[in-house]
């Protein structure tokens, strides 16, 4: 069940980063940064990392790199310890 949660939140996070990039290019209403960071923290870290690299979105913002990398490390450690 926990695996399904992580898969779902990663897909949602990845999609959110892609949608936000699309909206940024088209000068539309954007997804708030706190939502992108929140999705990252609650388990979507790998989706966020993939979104950053594939969509080239938020790659110049140090805060996003720090949050995504720390979240990836934390969730990797949690997965390895279970």
N, CA, C and O atoms as CSV, one atom per row, in Angstrom:
chain,resi,resn,atom,element,x,y,z
A,1,UNK,N,N,0.820,-1.191,0.000
A,1,UNK,CA,C,0.000,0.000,0.000
A,1,UNK,C,C,0.865,1.256,0.000
A,1,UNK,O,O,0.565,2.220,-0.704
A,2,UNK,N,N,1.934,1.244,0.788
A,2,UNK,CA,C,2.843,2.384,0.828
A,2,UNK,C,C,3.530,2.582,-0.519
A,2,UNK,O,O,3.789,3.712,-0.933
A,3,UNK,N,N,3.823,1.478,-1.196
A,3,UNK,CA,C,4.432,1.561,-2.525
A,3,UNK,C,C,3.494,2.274,-3.491
A,3,UNK,O,O,3.932,3.113,-4.279
A,4,UNK,N,N,2.218,1.946,-3.435
A,4,UNK,CA,C,1.237,2.608,-4.302
A,4,UNK,C,C,1.171,4.101,-4.024
A,4,UNK,O,O,1.026,4.901,-4.948
A,5,UNK,N,N,1.277,4.481,-2.750
A,5,UNK,CA,C,1.274,5.897,-2.387
A,5,UNK,C,C,2.455,6.609,-3.036
A,5,UNK,O,O,2.289,7.660,-3.656
A,6,UNK,N,N,3.654,6.033,-2.892
A,6,UNK,CA,C,4.845,6.683,-3.429
A,6,UNK,C,C,4.796,6.774,-4.952
A,6,UNK,O,O,5.193,7.790,-5.522
A,7,UNK,N,N,4.325,5.748,-5.600
A,7,UNK,CA,C,4.197,5.797,-7.058
A,7,UNK,C,C,3.219,6.890,-7.463
A,7,UNK,O,O,3.493,7.665,-8.379
A,8,UNK,N,N,2.080,6.954,-6.782
A,8,UNK,CA,C,1.065,7.958,-7.113
A,8,UNK,C,C,1.577,9.380,-6.864
A,8,UNK,O,O,1.404,10.253,-7.715
A,9,UNK,N,N,2.200,9.621,-5.719
A,9,UNK,CA,C,2.655,10.979,-5.403
A,9,UNK,C,C,3.807,11.388,-6.319
A,9,UNK,O,O,3.932,12.565,-6.657
A,10,UNK,N,N,4.640,10.449,-6.721
A,10,UNK,CA,C,5.709,10.778,-7.665
A,10,UNK,C,C,5.144,11.152,-9.035
A,10,UNK,O,O,5.616,12.098,-9.666
A,11,UNK,N,N,4.145,10.420,-9.489
A,11,UNK,CA,C,3.517,10.746,-10.778
A,11,UNK,C,C,2.793,12.090,-10.717
A,11,UNK,O,O,2.853,12.881,-11.658
A,12,UNK,N,N,2.113,12.337,-9.608
A,12,UNK,CA,C,1.416,13.621,-9.438
A,12,UNK,C,C,2.425,14.768,-9.415
A,12,UNK,O,O,2.209,15.801,-10.049
A,13,UNK,N,N,3.518,14.586,-8.689
A,13,UNK,CA,C,4.549,15.629,-8.600
A,13,UNK,C,C,5.185,15.882,-9.958
A,13,UNK,O,O,5.353,17.034,-10.359
A,14,UNK,N,N,5.534,14.830,-10.659
A,14,UNK,CA,C,6.125,14.963,-11.994
A,14,UNK,C,C,5.176,15.718,-12.927
A,14,UNK,O,O,5.591,16.611,-13.666
A,15,UNK,N,N,3.910,15.347,-12.880
A,15,UNK,CA,C,2.906,16.011,-13.716
A,15,UNK,C,C,2.768,17.476,-13.346
A,15,UNK,O,O,2.666,18.330,-14.226
A,16,UNK,N,N,2.763,17.778,-12.054
A,16,UNK,CA,C,2.640,19.166,-11.603
A,16,UNK,C,C,3.796,20.013,-12.114
A,16,UNK,O,O,3.586,21.152,-12.528
A,17,UNK,N,N,5.013,19.478,-12.093
A,17,UNK,CA,C,6.167,20.226,-12.601
A,17,UNK,C,C,6.027,20.469,-14.097
A,17,UNK,O,O,6.357,21.549,-14.587
A,18,UNK,N,N,5.540,19.470,-14.823
A,18,UNK,CA,C,5.338,19.633,-16.265
A,18,UNK,C,C,4.263,20.649,-16.585
A,18,UNK,O,O,4.427,21.470,-17.487
A,19,UNK,N,N,3.161,20.597,-15.848
A,19,UNK,CA,C,2.066,21.557,-16.050
A,19,UNK,C,C,2.542,22.967,-15.729
A,19,UNK,O,O,2.227,23.909,-16.457
A,20,UNK,N,N,3.296,23.119,-14.648
A,20,UNK,CA,C,3.785,24.448,-14.278
A,20,UNK,C,C,4.737,25.000,-15.340
A,20,UNK,O,O,4.698,26.193,-15.644
A,21,UNK,N,N,5.571,24.163,-15.893
A,21,UNK,CA,C,6.474,24.604,-16.960
A,21,UNK,C,C,5.671,25.033,-18.186
A,21,UNK,O,O,5.972,26.057,-18.800
A,22,UNK,N,N,4.662,24.262,-18.538
A,22,UNK,CA,C,3.806,24.607,-19.672
A,22,UNK,C,C,3.131,25.958,-19.445
A,22,UNK,O,O,3.099,26.808,-20.335
A,23,UNK,N,N,2.598,26.137,-18.247
A,23,UNK,CA,C,1.924,27.391,-17.927
A,23,UNK,C,C,2.900,28.563,-17.909
A,23,UNK,O,O,2.534,29.675,-18.290
A,24,UNK,N,N,4.118,28.331,-17.478
A,24,UNK,CA,C,5.131,29.391,-17.463
A,24,UNK,C,C,5.440,29.844,-18.883
A,24,UNK,O,O,5.566,31.040,-19.145
A,25,UNK,N,N,5.561,28.906,-19.783
A,25,UNK,CA,C,5.848,29.246,-21.183
A,25,UNK,C,C,4.701,30.001,-21.839
A,25,UNK,O,O,4.922,30.834,-22.718
A,26,UNK,N,N,3.482,29.712,-21.414
A,26,UNK,CA,C,2.305,30.310,-22.032
A,26,UNK,C,C,1.730,31.472,-21.232
A,26,UNK,O,O,0.620,31.934,-21.497
A,27,UNK,N,N,2.497,31.939,-20.249
A,27,UNK,CA,C,2.109,33.090,-19.427
A,27,UNK,C,C,0.701,32.944,-18.840
A,27,UNK,O,O,-0.126,33.853,-18.920
A,28,UNK,N,N,0.461,31.781,-18.253
A,28,UNK,CA,C,-0.808,31.483,-17.605
A,28,UNK,C,C,-0.611,31.428,-16.094
A,28,UNK,O,O,0.512,31.510,-15.597
A,29,UNK,N,N,-1.736,31.285,-15.365
A,29,UNK,CA,C,-1.676,31.124,-13.917
A,29,UNK,C,C,-0.805,29.925,-13.598
A,29,UNK,O,O,-0.930,28.877,-14.232
A,30,UNK,N,N,0.085,30.070,-12.610
A,30,UNK,CA,C,1.061,29.046,-12.282
A,30,UNK,C,C,0.691,28.308,-11.006
A,30,UNK,O,O,-0.091,28.795,-10.190
A,31,UNK,N,N,1.259,27.144,-10.855
A,31,UNK,CA,C,1.139,26.387,-9.620
A,31,UNK,C,C,2.064,27.060,-8.604
A,31,UNK,O,O,3.239,27.277,-8.900
A,32,UNK,N,N,1.562,27.391,-7.423
A,32,UNK,CA,C,2.426,28.051,-6.431
A,32,UNK,C,C,3.647,27.202,-6.074
A,32,UNK,O,O,3.568,25.976,-5.998
A,33,UNK,N,N,4.771,27.877,-5.858
A,33,UNK,CA,C,6.003,27.161,-5.520
A,33,UNK,C,C,5.855,26.336,-4.253
A,33,UNK,O,O,6.444,25.261,-4.140
A,34,UNK,N,N,5.066,26.833,-3.290
A,34,UNK,CA,C,4.894,26.073,-2.054
A,34,UNK,C,C,4.197,24.737,-2.321
A,34,UNK,O,O,4.430,23.771,-1.595
A,35,UNK,N,N,3.355,24.664,-3.339
A,35,UNK,CA,C,2.713,23.394,-3.699
A,35,UNK,C,C,3.733,22.439,-4.313
A,35,UNK,O,O,3.743,21.248,-3.998
A,36,UNK,N,N,4.587,22.960,-5.186
A,36,UNK,CA,C,5.617,22.103,-5.789
A,36,UNK,C,C,6.562,21.562,-4.717
A,36,UNK,O,O,6.912,20.382,-4.722
A,37,UNK,N,N,6.968,22.437,-3.803
A,37,UNK,CA,C,7.851,21.994,-2.716
A,37,UNK,C,C,7.122,21.041,-1.768
A,37,UNK,O,O,7.708,20.068,-1.295
A,38,UNK,N,N,5.864,21.315,-1.493
A,38,UNK,CA,C,5.073,20.446,-0.617
A,38,UNK,C,C,4.932,19.044,-1.187
A,38,UNK,O,O,5.085,18.057,-0.467
A,39,UNK,N,N,4.641,18.954,-2.475
A,39,UNK,CA,C,4.548,17.637,-3.123
A,39,UNK,C,C,5.880,16.896,-3.049
A,39,UNK,O,O,5.919,15.679,-2.872
A,40,UNK,N,N,6.953,17.640,-3.185
A,40,UNK,CA,C,8.285,17.048,-3.092
A,40,UNK,C,C,8.517,16.451,-1.705
A,40,UNK,O,O,9.002,15.328,-1.571
A,41,UNK,N,N,8.165,17.216,-0.685
A,41,UNK,CA,C,8.427,16.808,0.695
A,41,UNK,C,C,7.562,15.631,1.141
A,41,UNK,O,O,8.014,14.799,1.927
A,42,UNK,N,N,6.331,15.551,0.652
A,42,UNK,CA,C,5.448,14.463,1.108
A,42,UNK,C,C,5.639,13.160,0.334
A,42,UNK,O,O,4.821,12.246,0.441
A,43,UNK,N,N,6.714,13.075,-0.439
A,43,UNK,CA,C,7.015,11.800,-1.080
A,43,UNK,C,C,7.261,11.863,-2.568
A,43,UNK,O,O,7.584,10.843,-3.175
A,44,UNK,N,N,7.120,13.015,-3.172
A,44,UNK,CA,C,7.289,13.118,-4.620
A,44,UNK,C,C,8.670,13.557,-5.053
A,44,UNK,O,O,8.832,14.139,-6.125
A,45,UNK,N,N,9.670,13.285,-4.226
A,45,UNK,CA,C,11.016,13.796,-4.506
A,45,UNK,C,C,11.584,13.294,-5.831
A,45,UNK,O,O,12.192,14.068,-6.571
A,46,UNK,N,N,11.399,12.028,-6.137
A,46,UNK,CA,C,11.936,11.506,-7.399
A,46,UNK,C,C,11.141,12.024,-8.593
A,46,UNK,O,O,11.704,12.215,-9.671
A,47,UNK,N,N,9.857,12.251,-8.419
A,47,UNK,CA,C,9.054,12.874,-9.469
A,47,UNK,C,C,9.484,14.309,-9.710
A,47,UNK,O,O,9.517,14.773,-10.850
A,48,UNK,N,N,9.816,15.015,-8.622
A,48,UNK,CA,C,10.289,16.393,-8.734
A,48,UNK,C,C,11.648,16.434,-9.437
A,48,UNK,O,O,11.877,17.275,-10.306
A,49,UNK,N,N,12.536,15.530,-9.060
A,49,UNK,CA,C,13.853,15.488,-9.691
A,49,UNK,C,C,13.718,15.199,-11.189
A,49,UNK,O,O,14.370,15.841,-12.012
A,50,UNK,N,N,12.880,14.245,-11.527
A,50,UNK,CA,C,12.657,13.934,-12.943
A,50,UNK,C,C,12.041,15.136,-13.662
A,50,UNK,O,O,12.422,15.447,-14.790
A,51,UNK,N,N,11.096,15.807,-13.014
A,51,UNK,CA,C,10.482,16.989,-13.617
A,51,UNK,C,C,11.480,18.112,-13.827
A,51,UNK,O,O,11.446,18.800,-14.848
A,52,UNK,N,N,12.373,18.298,-12.858
A,52,UNK,CA,C,13.403,19.331,-13.002
A,52,UNK,C,C,14.297,19.035,-14.204
A,52,UNK,O,O,14.596,19.928,-14.997
A,53,UNK,N,N,14.713,17.804,-14.332
A,53,UNK,CA,C,15.658,17.446,-15.383
A,53,UNK,C,C,15.011,17.320,-16.759
A,53,UNK,O,O,15.572,17.783,-17.752
A,54,UNK,N,N,13.853,16.706,-16.824
A,54,UNK,CA,C,13.194,16.495,-18.117
A,54,UNK,C,C,12.596,17.792,-18.663
A,54,UNK,O,O,12.768,18.116,-19.838
A,55,UNK,N,N,11.895,18.528,-17.806
A,55,UNK,CA,C,11.255,19.767,-18.256
A,55,UNK,C,C,12.178,20.980,-18.136
A,55,UNK,O,O,11.833,22.076,-18.578
A,56,UNK,N,N,13.364,20.776,-17.529
A,56,UNK,CA,C,14.305,21.876,-17.271
A,56,UNK,C,C,13.580,23.022,-16.567
A,56,UNK,O,O,13.624,24.176,-16.993
A,57,UNK,N,N,12.914,22.656,-15.478
A,57,UNK,CA,C,12.077,23.592,-14.738
A,57,UNK,C,C,12.593,23.761,-13.319
A,57,UNK,O,O,12.824,22.780,-12.612
A,58,UNK,N,N,12.771,25.005,-12.908
A,58,UNK,CA,C,13.257,25.376,-11.571
A,58,UNK,C,C,14.705,24.956,-11.344
A,58,UNK,O,O,15.134,24.814,-10.199
A,59,UNK,N,N,15.458,24.757,-12.417
A,59,UNK,CA,C,16.832,24.283,-12.259
A,59,UNK,C,C,17.797,25.386,-11.832
A,59,UNK,O,O,18.922,25.097,-11.425
A,60,UNK,N,N,17.378,26.623,-11.918
A,60,UNK,CA,C,18.245,27.721,-11.488
A,60,UNK,C,C,17.959,28.176,-10.063
A,60,UNK,O,O,18.603,29.096,-9.559
A,61,UNK,N,N,17.000,27.538,-9.422
A,61,UNK,CA,C,16.614,27.927,-8.060
A,61,UNK,C,C,17.265,26.993,-7.047
A,61,UNK,O,O,16.943,25.807,-6.972
A,62,UNK,N,N,18.179,27.552,-6.279
A,62,UNK,CA,C,18.938,26.765,-5.303
A,62,UNK,C,C,18.035,26.086,-4.281
A,62,UNK,O,O,18.258,24.928,-3.929
A,63,UNK,N,N,17.016,26.798,-3.803
A,63,UNK,CA,C,16.110,26.217,-2.814
A,63,UNK,C,C,15.486,24.926,-3.323
A,63,UNK,O,O,15.371,23.958,-2.570
A,64,UNK,N,N,15.087,24.898,-4.577
A,64,UNK,CA,C,14.466,23.696,-5.133
A,64,UNK,C,C,15.463,22.549,-5.190
A,64,UNK,O,O,15.108,21.415,-4.867
A,65,UNK,N,N,16.698,22.813,-5.591
A,65,UNK,CA,C,17.717,21.760,-5.610
A,65,UNK,C,C,17.943,21.206,-4.214
A,65,UNK,O,O,18.021,19.991,-4.032
A,66,UNK,N,N,18.048,22.087,-3.228
A,66,UNK,CA,C,18.296,21.644,-1.857
A,66,UNK,C,C,17.154,20.764,-1.353
A,66,UNK,O,O,17.390,19.679,-0.821
A,67,UNK,N,N,15.923,21.230,-1.520
A,67,UNK,CA,C,14.761,20.469,-1.040
A,67,UNK,C,C,14.642,19.135,-1.767
A,67,UNK,O,O,14.394,18.107,-1.137
A,68,UNK,N,N,14.815,19.142,-3.073
A,68,UNK,CA,C,14.670,17.906,-3.846
A,68,UNK,C,C,15.761,16.906,-3.477
A,68,UNK,O,O,15.469,15.728,-3.267
A,69,UNK,N,N,16.990,17.346,-3.397
A,69,UNK,CA,C,18.084,16.419,-3.095
A,69,UNK,C,C,17.974,15.861,-1.673
A,69,UNK,O,O,18.149,14.661,-1.458
A,70,UNK,N,N,17.684,16.728,-0.710
A,70,UNK,CA,C,17.525,16.243,0.668
A,70,UNK,C,C,16.354,15.269,0.760
A,70,UNK,O,O,16.448,14.246,1.438
A,71,UNK,N,N,15.249,15.583,0.080
A,71,UNK,CA,C,14.092,14.677,0.091
A,71,UNK,C,C,14.434,13.343,-0.547
A,71,UNK,O,O,14.034,12.295,-0.040
A,72,UNK,N,N,15.160,13.366,-1.641
A,72,UNK,CA,C,15.566,12.107,-2.286
A,72,UNK,C,C,16.427,11.270,-1.343
A,72,UNK,O,O,16.254,10.054,-1.255
A,73,UNK,N,N,17.346,11.913,-0.647
A,73,UNK,CA,C,18.210,11.190,0.297
A,73,UNK,C,C,17.375,10.599,1.430
A,73,UNK,O,O,17.538,9.428,1.775
A,74,UNK,N,N,16.487,11.399,2.005
A,74,UNK,CA,C,15.650,10.924,3.116
A,74,UNK,C,C,14.789,9.746,2.683
A,74,UNK,O,O,14.718,8.742,3.391
A,75,UNK,N,N,14.134,9.853,1.531
A,75,UNK,CA,C,13.254,8.771,1.101
A,75,UNK,C,C,14.046,7.535,0.678
A,75,UNK,O,O,13.569,6.411,0.838
A,76,UNK,N,N,15.231,7.729,0.149
A,76,UNK,CA,C,16.089,6.583,-0.172
A,76,UNK,C,C,16.469,5.834,1.105
A,76,UNK,O,O,16.410,4.606,1.155
A,77,UNK,N,N,16.860,6.585,2.133
A,77,UNK,CA,C,17.198,5.965,3.422
A,77,UNK,C,C,16.001,5.250,4.030
A,77,UNK,O,O,16.138,4.153,4.571
A,78,UNK,N,N,14.818,5.872,3.941
A,78,UNK,CA,C,13.612,5.213,4.470
A,78,UNK,C,C,13.304,3.916,3.727
A,78,UNK,O,O,12.927,2.919,4.343
A,79,UNK,N,N,13.465,3.930,2.414
A,79,UNK,CA,C,13.179,2.745,1.619
A,79,UNK,C,C,14.196,1.642,1.944
A,79,UNK,O,O,13.824,0.477,2.086
A,80,UNK,N,N,15.462,2.005,2.060
A,80,UNK,CA,C,16.503,1.013,2.346
A,80,UNK,C,C,16.391,0.418,3.740
A,80,UNK,O,O,16.799,-0.723,3.952
A,81,UNK,N,N,15.847,1.166,4.694
A,81,UNK,CA,C,15.729,0.673,6.058
A,81,UNK,C,C,14.459,-0.148,6.298
A,81,UNK,O,O,14.263,-0.672,7.395
A,82,UNK,N,N,13.612,-0.263,5.302
A,82,UNK,CA,C,12.386,-1.076,5.481
A,82,UNK,C,C,12.549,-2.439,4.919
A,82,UNK,O,O,11.623,-3.248,4.983
